Amino acid sequence: MTRTARINSSAQLAEIDRVLSSLGQRLSTVSAGAAVAAIAQAGVYHVRGARWASVSVAGRGRFRTLVATAPMAAQADALQHSTGQGPTVDPGLEGTIHLVEDLARDRRWPGFTDQAAQHLRVASLLAYRLPLPGEPTTTVGLTLYSDTVDAFGAPALWAGGVLASHAVAAVAADHQHRRTEQAQGTAREIGTATGMLIARYGTSREDALHLLRTAAQDNDRSMAEVATEIIDTETRHPCSNRQLFLR
């Protein structure tokens, strides 16, 4: 069953406020990567009925569980991925909130639900799938698992939705951080290799960069790859007369 809920009681509003307050306190002191783990833990602590939780990313045939609060959640995610069934991986499933009240009776994904119910003690689950900003083919999934049938009521759906939106933001921040680190590392490698070329051949910085760029184009490789090989060659043979990788 896929369910959409409305905030229709003070209890639901209080639930959302409680989740936001607790989550804000946790996320204010951690990195983007740690925030993803904190959100998964918050799912277990603050969504009524949740026993285990995971945060995952999926897109273009790729699926990866970023964090799981227990082996059971990781195994349930892996089962969805290996069978190609389940609300977290089904490419034809529309909507963002998906509730399976009783896995033993649900017939939409029998390859997943039968095994999850029989071998993993998963009785119900609540899954959220939201697009990752800037990557339209990638979705972030927050999946809450329970060992109780019909574990998730309307307040749980809303509380889980709050966490899912924070999960998307945390994953996006973590991806940006990794891209920035990669770009900085690439710049450092190119700078180091350029310095080695200048020292070895007495060339100018502009000419050294031109040599790097030409070697990359001629070998159908990136400048970073050529720079890495130059650094490796010079590190292993610092006093030799062999030519640095520029062929």
C-alpha positions in Angstrom: 0.0 0.0 0.0 1.2 3.5 -0.8 -0.3 6.1 1.6 -0.4 9.9 1.7 -1.1 11.5 5.0 -2.2 14.9 6.2 -1.2 16.6 9.4 -4.5 16.5 11.2 -3.8 16.4 14.9 -1.7 18.2 17.5 0.0 14.9 18.3 1.3 14.7 14.7 2.6 18.3 15.0 4.2 17.5 18.3 5.9 14.5 16.7 7.3 16.5 13.9 8.5 19.2 16.3 10.2 16.6 18.4 12.0 15.1 15.5 13.2 18.4 14.1 14.5 19.6 17.5 16.4 16.4 18.2 17.8 16.2 14.7 18.9 19.8 14.7 20.9 19.2 17.9 22.6 16.2 16.4 23.5 17.6 13.0 24.9 20.9 14.3 28.1 19.3 15.4 28.8 16.6 12.8 30.2 16.4 9.3 28.0 15.8 6.2 28.9 12.1 6.2 28.2 11.7 9.9 24.9 13.5 9.4 23.7 10.7 7.1 24.3 8.2 9.9 22.7 10.5 12.5 19.5 10.7 10.3 19.3 6.9 10.1 19.7 6.6 13.8 17.0 9.3 14.3 14.7 7.1 12.2 15.0 4.4 14.8 14.8 6.7 17.8 12.0 9.0 16.7 9.7 7.2 14.1 7.3 5.1 16.0 7.4 1.5 14.9 10.8 1.6 13.3 13.3 -1.1 14.5 16.0 -0.7 11.8 16.8 2.0 9.3 19.0 2.6 6.2 19.9 5.5 3.9 20.8 4.5 0.3 21.4 6.0 -3.1 20.2 4.5 -6.4 20.3 5.4 -10.1 21.2 4.1 -13.5 21.6 0.5 -12.3 23.6 1.6 -9.3 22.5 1.0 -5.7 24.5 1.6 -2.5 23.6 1.5 1.1 25.4 4.5 2.7 24.5 3.6 6.3 22.5 1.0 8.1 21.7 1.1 11.8 21.9 -2.7 12.1 23.0 -5.7 9.9 19.3 -6.5 9.4 18.7 -3.2 7.6 21.8 -3.7 5.4 20.7 -7.3 4.6 17.2 -6.1 3.7 18.6 -3.4 1.4 20.9 -6.0 -0.2 18.0 -8.3 -0.8 16.1 -5.6 -2.6 19.1 -4.9 -4.7 19.9 -8.5 -5.5 16.3 -9.4 -6.4 15.6 -6.1 -8.2 12.4 -5.8 -6.2 11.1 -3.6 -3.4 10.1 0.0 -2.9 13.7 1.2 -2.6 14.8 -0.1 -6.0 11.7 -0.5 -8.2 12.3 1.8 -11.1 8.7 1.8 -12.1 7.4 2.9 -8.8 5.9 6.4 -8.6 5.6 8.7 -5.6 7.9 9.4 -2.7 6.3 7.5 0.2 5.7 3.8 0.1 4.3 1.7 2.9 4.2 -2.1 3.1 2.0 -3.0 6.0 2.5 -6.7 5.9 5.4 -8.2 3.9 4.1 -11.7 4.2 0.9 -10.7 2.4 2.2 -8.1 -0.1 2.3 -9.6 -3.6 4.0 -6.7 -5.5 7.6 -7.8 -4.9 7.4 -11.5 -3.9 11.1 -12.2 -4.5 11.9 -9.6 -1.9 9.0 -9.7 0.5 8.9 -13.5 0.9 12.5 -13.8 1.8 12.6 -10.7 4.0 9.6 -11.9 6.0 10.8 -15.5 6.3 14.6 -15.0 6.8 15.1 -11.4 8.1 12.1 -11.1 10.4 11.0 -7.9 8.5 7.2 -7.6 8.9 6.5 -4.1 7.6 8.5 -1.2 6.1 8.2 2.5 5.3 10.3 3.7 2.4 11.0 7.3 1.1 12.6 8.0 -2.3 13.5 11.5 -3.2 15.6 12.9 -6.1 19.1 14.1 -5.3 19.4 17.8 -6.2 21.6 18.3 -9.4 21.5 14.6 -10.2 18.0 13.9 -11.6 18.7 10.2 -12.3 19.8 9.6 -8.7 17.4 9.1 -5.7 18.1 9.1 -2.0 16.2 6.4 0.0 15.4 6.3 3.6 14.0 2.9 4.5 12.5 2.1 7.9 12.0 -1.5 8.8 10.0 -3.1 11.5 9.5 -6.6 12.9 5.8 -5.8 13.6 3.0 -5.9 11.1 1.3 -2.6 10.4 3.9 -0.8 12.5 3.7 2.7 10.9 0.8 5.0 11.6 0.2 8.5 10.2 2.5 10.3 12.7 5.3 7.9 11.6 4.7 8.8 8.0 5.2 12.5 8.7 8.1 12.1 11.0 9.8 9.8 8.5 9.2 12.4 5.8 11.0 15.0 7.8 14.0 12.7 8.2 13.9 11.8 4.5 14.2 15.5 3.5 17.1 15.9 5.8 18.7 12.8 4.4 18.6 14.2 0.9 20.3 17.4 2.1 23.0 15.5 4.0 23.8 13.2 1.0 23.9 16.2 -1.3 26.3 18.0 1.1 28.5 14.9 1.4 28.6 14.5 -2.4 29.6 18.2 -2.8 32.3 17.8 -0.1 33.8 14.7 -1.9 33.8 16.6 -5.2 35.6 19.5 -3.7 38.2 17.2 -2.1 38.7 15.4 -5.4 39.1 18.7 -7.2 41.6 20.0 -4.6 43.5 16.7 -4.8 43.7 16.9 -8.6 44.9 20.5 -8.5 47.6 19.5 -6.0 48.8 16.6 -8.2 48.9 18.8 -11.3 50.8 21.5 -9.4 53.3 18.9 -8.1 53.9 17.4 -11.5 54.3 20.8 -13.1 57.0 21.7 -10.5 58.8 18.4 -11.3 58.8 19.2 -15.0 60.1 22.7 -14.3 62.9 21.3 -12.1 63.8 18.4 -14.5 63.7 20.3 -17.8 64.2 24.0 -16.8 61.0 24.9 -18.6 58.5 27.7 -17.6 55.3 26.9 -15.8 53.3 27.7 -18.9 55.4 25.3 -21.0 55.2 22.6 -18.3 51.4 22.8 -18.2 51.4 22.6 -22.0 53.5 19.5 -21.9 51.1 17.9 -19.4 48.1 18.9 -21.5 49.6 17.6 -24.7 50.6 14.3 -23.1 47.1 13.8 -21.8 45.5 14.5 -25.2 48.0 12.3 -27.0 47.4 9.4 -24.7 43.6 10.0 -24.3 44.0 10.4 -20.5 43.2 13.1 -18.1 45.8 15.6 -16.9 45.4 14.2 -13.4 46.3 10.7 -14.6 49.4 11.9 -16.4 50.4 14.1 -13.4 50.1 11.0 -11.1 52.3 9.0 -13.3 54.9 11.7 -13.5 54.9 12.0 -9.7 55.2 8.2 -9.3 58.1 8.0 -11.8 60.0 10.8 -10.2 59.4 9.4 -6.7 60.7 6.0 -7.7 63.6 7.2 -9.8 64.5 10.6 -8.4 68.2 10.5 -9.6 67.8 8.7 -12.9 68.1 10.2 -16.3 65.0 8.5 -17.5 62.5 10.8 -19.1 59.3 11.6 -17.1 56.1 10.3 -18.6 55.4 12.6 -21.5 55.1 10.2 -24.4 
